[in-house]
Amino acid sequence: MRNNLKAYQKVNRDSGLTAADPHTVILMLYNGLLENIAIGKGAIERKDLALKATALTKAINILNSLEDSLDKDSEPTISNNFSNLYGYCIEQLMSASVSLDIAVLDQVAEFLIPLRDAWQNISEQDKQAGFAKLNERDNSVAASGVGS
């Protein structure tokens, strides 16, 4: 029964990603990141090292995905700041995984929660402006033949 539930949740999550706009995908990544940090913390508290490793590895992979999503050409300064933060969080998660220090996980979550909350509260007008900028950039890249 539990495997069926996990399979359903995966299909639901994957279909949500397929249909989601870029804003929603980033929000889903932030939520998954914070969820995996919390799972890792609980696993450390219960001394479940296998679950800790799985959860913190997922969190690190999500941070890498967030870093890969940065538009370094459009906003180099902001992208660099986020890249540095994500890199720091990855280092801290790896450290916490070895030291089993849940205070480090709490600190990382404290950095990330305001980012997730700010992302979640972006106005519809700002989302649409971002989508327009993204489409403009994609059309410019397609017209230049880059990637062909």
Order of alpha helices (4+ residues) and beta strands (2+ residues): alpha-alpha-alpha-alpha-alpha-alpha
